[in-house]
Amino acid sequence: MAPTLATAHRRRWWMACTAVVENLFFSAVLLGWASLLLMLQSEGFYSYLCHPPENVTIPANANLSTGNLTTVHEELVHEEPVRVNGWLTCKEQDEMLNLAFTVGSFLLSAITLPLGIVMDKYGPRKLRLLGSASFAVSCVMIAYGASNPDSLSVLIFFALALNGFGGMCMTFTSLTLPNMFGDLRSTFIALMIGSYASSAVTFPGIKVIYDFGVSFILILLVWACCAGLVFFNCFFNWPLEPFPGPEDMDYTVKIKFSWLGFDHKITGKQFYKQVTTVGRRLSVGGSMKNHKEMAALQDGNKLCLSTVDLEVKCQPDMAASPSFMQSVFSPILLLSLITMCMTQLRLIFYMGAMNNILQFMVDGDLGTVNLYTSIFGVLQLLCLVTAPVIGYIMDWKLKECTDGSEEAEEKDASPGDKKKKPRDRQIQKVVNATRAFAFTNVLLVAFGVTCLIPNLPLQILSFILHTVVRGFIHSAMGGLYAAVYPSTQFGSLTGLQSLVSALFALLQQPLFLVMMGPLEGDPLWVNVGLLGLSMLGFCLPLYLVCYKRRLEREKRQHLDDAKLFLKSDSEAFV
């Protein structure tokens, strides 16, 4: 039986810690495809497409001069079959396996939007159960295919499709869990995204175990059993309802208010605040009934002044929750799409063309290229370490902030205390997001500058900046959406952003063809163009500065209106 939200809140630390580990081993593991490809070739997947060359016989009367002998030797070397663990490998095998990877990686990115919509409506529990089950089935299917690759190699297509789908289910559902951590929400979102980005090291780690002689089938079956543990962890600890945002729910307050008969759409913490205000007003005004108050009681549907307070105070809250289409066409979301598309194109182009760029720098020395490629793979773990930094920036000083209503109550309680003025929570979130995106884009521009310098040791700095920016941009985007938009739209908006940026990142293929064709492998001018494109990333923090000023004006206007309302209300009791 699914636990309640209150029970899940008490278990939130266990759920968060296990979610980080589960993301690391069960989310975007397909990003470590290079290691999985070597293991699949070693197990003979699609090896039956490769045919050994026929024996080449040299006629007895052939002219075996020095030049002809060299040509024959080159032909023999060219036709010599390549075997991995006794299985033939060839171009046709690589094409089929890469096609299977394309199917899995496409689902890893394209499925985000429908997953987000489903999660916002039905909650994360069902999707997480489905994702963990799909991942376990994918491991079993790969193991079953490895038992007889000559007949069952086709299972790799279905297995990688389920792997990509299950991994994205695990990632997306974990992004709603930080809602239970209040002011630390952005930090935990960054931690979840960091573990997702670092999952690229999972297959390289499995490759190390495989190289020690452990059976490939045994590894996959143990991995499937671990995915089963994820299934049971979700079954016993994740609630059926979606996790509400910290602004929408107070897990420590349990009030049954249906008997009050209010038609106002107020829930959770907001309702509790309003009821507290009403009780306070009634306790003060109960002994002050006069003809003015009696006239107010007889005025149509206005039963009492406290009900008027409810209607007045609820209108801004309802107006502050835009519809999904309003959120989609808001300037913040459109600018975030531009920022994410540009950043994704910059990062993915470098990942796809990295080997060719390194070969251009070292004049084709494959040993050096392999060394630097390994260094780049190890540095992917930096995502897990550095992603919470941007989350900390997004959560900066939120504990010292209060909502507008709370601030007004504090001013009423102690009007003479002006030493410490609490910050407004919404404004502080916008300020933190501005700093996070400005800092991330500065790092992205620095990465573009290092790519322009053809110095091999300097590329290690490029690797570090690439990894840090990849973790920062996803964490900052998740924190921004959690801060600005309703929690019920988080999954849909994140899925839309992921889908649009993935489609835009397909432009890296034409850029790669331009670099390898007209530019003859020189990435200079492509990097110059991408560096100029990176400057568009500053549009979002600049707009957030303007948005913060607008919120400050609206806050001042709201306080002035509240003072005027309190003044007129106090005159009504006189």
C-alpha positions in Angstrom: 0.0 0.0 0.0 1.3 3.4 -0.9 2.3 5.7 2.0 0.7 9.0 2.6 2.4 12.3 1.9 3.0 12.8 5.6 4.7 9.4 5.9 6.8 10.2 2.7 7.8 13.5 4.3 9.2 11.7 7.3 11.2 9.4 5.0 12.4 12.1 2.7 16.1 11.8 3.6 16.1 8.1 2.9 14.2 8.7 -0.4 16.7 11.4 -1.4 19.8 9.4 -0.7 18.5 6.3 -2.5 17.3 8.4 -5.4 20.9 9.8 -5.9 22.3 6.3 -6.0 19.5 5.0 -8.2 20.1 7.8 -10.7 23.8 7.1 -10.8 23.3 3.4 -11.7 19.9 3.3 -13.5 19.2 6.6 -15.3 21.2 7.8 -18.4 23.7 4.9 -18.4 23.5 4.9 -22.2 25.7 7.9 -22.3 28.5 5.5 -21.6 27.8 3.7 -24.9 31.5 3.4 -25.9 32.2 0.9 -23.2 28.9 -1.0 -23.8 29.8 -1.3 -27.5 33.0 -3.0 -26.7 31.3 -5.6 -24.5 28.6 -6.3 -27.0 31.2 -6.9 -29.7 33.1 -9.1 -27.3 29.9 -11.1 -26.8 29.2 -11.6 -30.5 26.1 -9.4 -31.0 25.5 -9.2 -34.8 28.8 -10.9 -35.4 27.1 -13.1 -37.9 27.0 -10.1 -40.3 30.7 -10.4 -40.6 32.3 -12.8 -43.0 35.9 -13.9 -43.0 37.7 -13.0 -46.3 38.4 -15.8 -48.7 42.0 -17.2 -49.0 44.0 -15.2 -51.4 46.2 -17.3 -53.7 49.1 -16.0 -55.7 49.5 -17.5 -59.2 52.8 -19.3 -59.7 53.5 -17.2 -62.8 52.8 -13.9 -61.2 55.4 -11.2 -61.3 56.5 -10.8 -57.7 58.7 -7.7 -58.0 59.2 -5.5 -55.0 56.4 -3.1 -55.9 53.9 -5.9 -56.7 54.8 -7.8 -53.5 54.2 -4.7 -51.4 50.7 -4.3 -53.0 49.8 -7.9 -52.3 50.9 -7.6 -48.7 48.8 -4.4 -48.2 45.7 -6.2 -49.7 46.3 -9.2 -47.3 46.6 -6.9 -44.3 43.5 -5.0 -45.3 41.5 -8.2 -45.7 42.7 -9.7 -42.4 39.7 -10.2 -40.1 39.5 -8.5 -36.7 38.3 -10.7 -33.8 37.3 -9.6 -30.3 37.1 -12.5 -27.8 36.9 -14.9 -30.8 34.0 -13.1 -32.5 34.4 -11.3 -35.9 33.9 -7.6 -36.0 33.1 -5.5 -39.1 31.6 -2.3 -40.3 28.1 -3.9 -40.8 28.1 -4.9 -37.1 29.0 -1.4 -36.0 26.2 0.1 -38.1 23.6 -2.2 -36.6 24.7 -1.7 -33.0 24.9 2.0 -33.4 21.4 2.0 -34.9 20.2 0.2 -31.7 22.0 2.9 -29.7 20.3 5.6 -31.7 16.9 4.1 -30.8 17.7 4.1 -27.1 19.3 7.5 -27.0 16.4 9.0 -28.9 13.9 7.7 -26.3 16.2 9.0 -23.6 15.6 12.6 -24.8 12.4 12.6 -26.9 10.2 10.8 -24.2 10.7 13.7 -21.7 7.7 15.8 -22.7 5.0 13.0 -22.5 6.6 11.7 -19.3 6.4 15.2 -17.8 2.7 15.6 -18.7 1.9 12.1 -17.3 3.9 12.8 -14.1 2.2 16.1 -13.4 -1.2 14.5 -13.7 -0.7 11.1 -12.0 2.4 11.6 -9.8 5.8 10.0 -9.8 5.1 6.7 -8.1 3.6 4.8 -11.1 6.2 6.1 -13.5 9.0 5.2 -11.2 7.7 1.7 -10.8 7.3 1.4 -14.6 10.8 2.8 -15.2 12.5 0.4 -12.7 10.7 -2.6 -14.1 11.6 -1.5 -17.7 15.2 -1.2 -16.8 15.3 -4.7 -15.2 13.6 -6.2 -18.2 16.2 -4.5 -20.5 19.0 -6.1 -18.5 17.4 -9.5 -18.7 16.8 -9.2 -22.5 20.5 -8.2 -23.1 21.6 -11.2 -21.0 19.2 -13.5 -22.9 20.5 -12.2 -26.2 24.1 -12.8 -25.1 23.3 -16.5 -24.5 22.8 -17.0 -28.3 23.9 -13.9 -30.2 23.6 -15.7 -33.6 19.8 -15.9 -33.2 18.9 -13.3 -30.6 21.0 -10.3 -31.4 17.8 -8.4 -32.5 16.8 -8.2 -28.8 19.4 -5.5 -28.3 17.0 -3.0 -30.1 14.1 -3.7 -27.7 16.5 -3.8 -24.7 18.1 -0.4 -25.4 14.7 1.1 -26.0 13.5 -0.1 -22.6 16.8 1.0 -21.1 16.4 4.5 -22.4 12.7 4.7 -21.4 13.3 3.3 -17.9 16.3 5.6 -17.3 14.4 8.7 -18.2 11.5 7.6 -15.9 14.0 7.3 -13.1 15.5 10.7 -13.8 12.2 12.6 -14.2 10.5 11.2 -11.1 13.5 12.0 -8.9 13.3 15.7 -9.9 10.0 16.1 -8.0 11.4 14.7 -4.7 13.2 17.9 -3.8 9.8 19.6 -3.3 9.8 18.1 0.2 13.0 20.0 1.2 11.6 23.5 1.3 14.4 26.1 1.0 16.9 23.4 -0.1 14.8 22.4 -3.1 17.2 23.8 -5.7 20.2 22.2 -4.0 18.5 18.8 -4.1 17.4 19.3 -7.7 21.1 20.0 -8.6 22.1 16.9 -6.7 19.6 14.7 -8.7 20.7 16.2 -12.0 24.4 15.8 -11.0 23.8 12.1 -10.4 22.0 11.8 -13.7 24.8 13.4 -15.6 27.4 11.3 -13.8 25.7 8.0 -14.8 27.8 8.0 -17.9 30.5 6.3 -15.8 28.3 3.3 -15.1 29.1 1.3 -18.2 32.9 2.1 -18.0 32.8 0.7 -14.4 31.0 -2.4 -15.6 33.6 -2.8 -18.3 36.3 -2.9 -15.7 34.5 -5.7 -13.9 34.0 -7.5 -17.2 37.7 -7.2 -18.0 38.5 -9.1 -14.7 36.7 -12.1 -16.2 33.3 -11.8 -14.7 30.6 -13.2 -17.0 28.6 -10.6 -19.0 25.4 -12.5 -18.4 26.0 -12.7 -14.6 26.7 -8.9 -14.4 23.4 -8.1 -16.2 21.4 -10.5 -14.1 22.8 -8.9 -10.9 22.0 -5.5 -12.3 18.4 -6.6 -13.0 18.1 -7.7 -9.4 19.3 -4.3 -8.2 16.7 -2.7 -10.4 14.2 -4.9 -8.7 15.3 -3.4 -5.3 14.6 0.0 -6.8 11.1 -1.2 -7.7 10.4 -2.3 -4.1 12.0 0.8 -2.6 9.5 2.9 -4.6 6.6 0.6 -3.8 7.1 1.0 -0.1 8.2 4.6 0.2 6.9 6.7 -2.6 3.4 8.1 -2.2 0.6 7.9 -4.7 0.0 11.7 -4.8 2.4 14.1 -6.6 4.8 16.0 -4.3 3.4 19.5 -3.8 5.7 22.4 -3.7 6.7 23.9 -0.4 4.5 26.9 -1.1 1.4 24.7 -1.6 1.6 22.3 1.4 2.6 22.2 5.0 3.2 18.6 5.9 3.0 19.3 9.6 -0.5 20.8 9.6 -3.5 18.6 9.3 -6.9 20.4 9.0 -10.2 19.1 7.9 -11.9 22.1 6.5 -14.6 20.6 4.2 -17.2 21.2 6.9 -16.6 25.0 6.8 -18.4 25.1 3.5 -16.1 27.7 1.8 -16.2 27.9 -2.0 -12.8 29.5 -2.0 -10.0 27.5 -3.6 -7.5 27.5 -0.7 -5.4 24.5 0.4 -2.5 23.6 2.6 -0.4 26.2 4.2 -2.2 29.1 2.5 -5.5 27.9 4.0 -3.9 27.5 7.4 -2.6 31.1 7.3 -6.0 32.5 6.2 -7.9 30.5 9.0 -5.4 31.8 11.5 -6.0 35.4 10.4 -9.7 34.9 10.5 -9.6 33.5 14.0 -7.5 36.4 15.2 -9.8 38.9 13.6 -12.9 37.3 15.0 -11.4 37.2 18.5 -10.8 40.9 18.4 -14.0 42.0 16.6 -16.5 39.8 18.5 -17.1 42.4 21.2 -17.3 45.4 18.8 -20.6 44.8 17.1 -22.3 48.1 16.2 -24.6 49.3 13.5 -21.8 49.5 10.9 -20.9 45.9 11.4 -24.5 44.8 11.4 -24.9 46.6 8.1 -21.9 44.7 6.7 -23.4 41.4 7.9 -26.7 42.1 6.0 -24.9 43.1 2.8 -25.7 40.3 0.4 -23.2 37.4 0.4 -20.7 39.2 2.6 -21.3 37.3 5.8 -18.5 38.9 7.8 -15.4 41.0 7.4 -13.1 38.0 7.8 -14.8 36.4 4.7 -14.0 39.6 2.8 -10.4 39.2 3.9 -10.4 35.7 2.5 -11.7 36.9 -0.9 -9.3 39.8 -1.1 -6.2 37.7 -0.1 -7.0 34.8 -2.3 -7.2 36.7 -5.5 -3.5 37.4 -5.8 -2.7 33.7 -5.1 -5.1 32.5 -7.8 -3.7 35.0 -10.2 -0.2 33.9 -9.4 -0.8 30.4 -10.8 -0.8 30.8 -14.6 -2.1 28.1 -16.9 0.3 25.8 -18.8 0.0 27.7 -22.1 0.6 31.0 -20.3 3.8 29.5 -18.8 4.9 28.2 -22.2 4.6 31.6 -23.8 6.1 33.5 -20.9 9.3 35.4 -21.6 11.3 33.5 -19.0 10.5 30.1 -20.5 11.2 31.3 -24.1 14.5 32.8 -23.1 15.4 29.7 -21.1 14.7 27.6 -24.3 17.1 29.8 -26.2 19.7 29.5 -23.5 19.3 25.7 -23.2 19.3 25.2 -27.0 22.5 27.2 -27.5 24.3 25.5 -24.5 23.3 22.0 -25.6 24.5 22.6 -29.1 27.8 23.9 -27.8 28.3 21.0 -25.4 27.1 18.2 -27.7 29.2 19.3 -30.7 32.3 19.2 -28.6 31.4 15.7 -27.3 30.8 14.4 -30.9 33.8 16.0 -32.5 36.3 15.7 -29.5 38.2 12.8 -31.0 38.6 14.5 -34.4 39.6 17.8 -32.7 42.3 16.0 -30.6 43.5 14.2 -33.7 43.9 17.5 -35.5 46.0 18.8 -32.6 48.3 15.8 -32.3 48.5 15.0 -36.1 46.7 11.6 -35.8 48.5 10.2 -32.7 45.8 7.7 -31.6 47.6 6.8 -28.4 47.4 10.4 -27.2 43.8 10.7 -28.3 42.9 7.6 -26.3 44.6 8.9 -23.2 42.8 12.2 -23.4 39.5 10.5 -24.1 39.9 8.4 -21.0 40.7 11.5 -19.0 37.5 13.1 -20.3 35.5 10.1 -19.3 36.8 10.1 -15.7 36.1 13.8 -15.3 32.3 13.1 -15.9 32.1 12.3 -12.2 32.6 16.1 -11.6 29.0 16.5 -12.5 28.0 14.9 -9.2 30.4 17.0 -7.2 29.9 20.4 -8.8 26.1 20.3 -9.6 25.1 21.0 -6.0 27.2 24.2 -6.1 24.7 25.9 -8.5 21.9 24.5 -6.3 23.4 26.3 -3.3 23.5 29.5 -5.3 19.8 29.0 -6.2 19.0 28.5 -2.5 21.1 31.4 -1.2 19.6 33.1 1.8 16.1 31.7 1.2 15.9 30.7 4.9 16.0 34.4 5.8 13.1 35.2 3.5 9.4 35.4 4.1 6.3 35.5 2.0 4.5 38.8 1.6 1.7 37.9 3.9 4.1 36.8 6.7 6.1 39.9 6.4 2.9 42.0 6.7 2.0 40.1 9.9 5.4 40.6 11.4 5.1 44.4 10.7 1.8 44.5 12.4 3.1 42.6 15.4 6.2 44.8 15.9 5.9 48.0 13.9 8.8 49.6 15.7 11.3 47.0 14.8 13.1 48.2 11.7 16.6 46.8 12.3 16.2 43.5 10.4 13.9 43.6 7.3 13.1 40.2 5.9 13.6 39.6 2.2 10.8 38.6 -0.1 11.1 34.9 -1.0 10.0 35.3 -4.7 12.4 38.2 -5.3 15.3 36.4 -3.7 14.6 33.3 -5.9 14.8 35.5 -9.0 18.0 37.2 -7.8 19.6 33.8 -7.1 18.6 32.5 -10.6 20.1 35.6 -12.2 23.4 34.9 -10.5 23.3 31.2 -11.4 22.7 31.7 -15.1 25.2 34.6 -15.3 27.9 32.4 -13.6 27.1 29.4 -15.8 27.3 31.5 -19.0 30.6 33.0 -18.0 32.0 29.5 -17.6 30.5 28.6 -21.0 32.2 31.5 -22.7 35.5 30.6 -20.9 35.1 27.1 -22.3 34.6 28.5 -25.8 37.8 30.5 -25.4 39.9 27.5 -24.4 38.6 25.6 -27.4 40.0 28.3 -29.6 43.6 27.7 -28.3 45.2 24.7 -30.0 47.2 23.6 -26.9 46.8 20.0 -25.9 47.4 20.3 -22.1 44.9 23.2 -22.0 42.2 20.9 -23.3 42.1 19.3 -19.8 40.8 22.7 -18.6 38.3 22.5 -21.5 37.2 19.0 -20.2 36.6 20.4 -16.7 34.7 23.4 -17.9 32.6 21.3 -20.3 31.7 18.9 -17.4 30.9 21.7 -14.9 28.8 23.7 -17.4 26.8 20.5 -18.3 26.0 20.0 -14.7 25.3 23.6 -13.9 23.0 24.4 -16.8 20.6 21.5 -16.1 20.6 22.3 -12.3 20.0 26.0 -12.9 17.2 25.4 -15.3 15.5 23.0 -12.9 15.9 25.5 -10.0 14.5 28.3 -12.2 11.4 26.3 -13.2 10.8 25.2 -9.6 11.1 28.8 -8.4 9.0 30.6 -11.0 6.3 28.1 -12.1 3.8 26.0 -10.2 5.0 22.7 -9.1 2.2 21.0 -11.0 3.8 22.2 -14.3 7.4 21.3 -13.4 7.5 18.0 -15.3 5.8 19.3 -18.4 7.9 22.4 -18.7 11.1 20.4 -18.1 10.1 17.9 -20.7 9.3 20.6 -23.2 12.7 22.2 -22.6 14.5 18.9 -22.9 12.7 18.0 -26.2 13.2 21.3 -27.9 16.9 21.5 -26.9 17.5 17.9 -28.1 15.9 18.7 -31.5 18.0 21.9 -31.8 21.2 20.0 -30.9 20.8 17.9 -34.1 22.5 20.9 -35.8 25.8 19.5 -34.5 25.8 17.0 -37.4 25.9 19.7 -40.1 28.5 21.6 -38.1 30.6 18.4 -37.9 30.3 17.9 -41.6 31.4 21.4 -42.3 34.4 21.0 -40.0 35.5 17.7 -41.6 34.7 18.9 -45.2 35.4 22.5 -46.2 37.5 23.2 -43.1 39.6 20.0 -43.4 39.3 19.1 -39.8 40.1 22.5 -38.4 37.5 23.4 -35.7 38.6 27.1 -35.4 35.8 28.8 -37.3 33.1 26.5 -36.0 34.3 27.3 -32.4 34.3 31.0 -33.3 30.7 30.8 -34.4 29.6 28.8 -31.4 31.4 31.3 -29.1 29.4 34.1 -30.6 26.3 32.1 -30.2 27.1 31.6 -26.5 26.7 35.3 -25.9 22.9 34.8 -26.3 23.0 33.1 -22.9 23.3 36.5 -21.2 19.8 37.4 -22.4 18.1 35.4 -19.7 19.9 36.9 -16.7 19.4 40.4 -18.1 15.7 39.7 -18.4 15.6 38.3 -14.9 17.1 41.6 -13.6 14.2 43.5 -15.2 11.7 40.9 -13.9 13.1 41.3 -10.4 12.5 45.1 -10.6 8.9 44.5 -11.7 8.3 42.2 -8.8 9.7 44.9 -6.4 7.3 47.4 -7.9 4.4 45.0 -7.5 5.3 44.3 -3.9 5.4 47.9 -3.0 2.0 48.4 -4.7 0.7 45.4 -2.8 1.9 46.7 0.5 0.4 50.1 -0.2 -3.0 48.5 -1.0 -2.8 46.4 2.2 -2.1 49.5 4.3 -5.1 51.2 2.7 -7.3 48.2 3.3 -6.3 47.9 6.9 -6.9 51.6 7.4 -10.4 51.5 6.0 -11.1 48.3 7.9 -10.0 49.9 11.2 -12.3 52.9 10.5 -15.2 50.5 10.0 -14.9 49.3 13.7 -14.7 52.8 15.1 
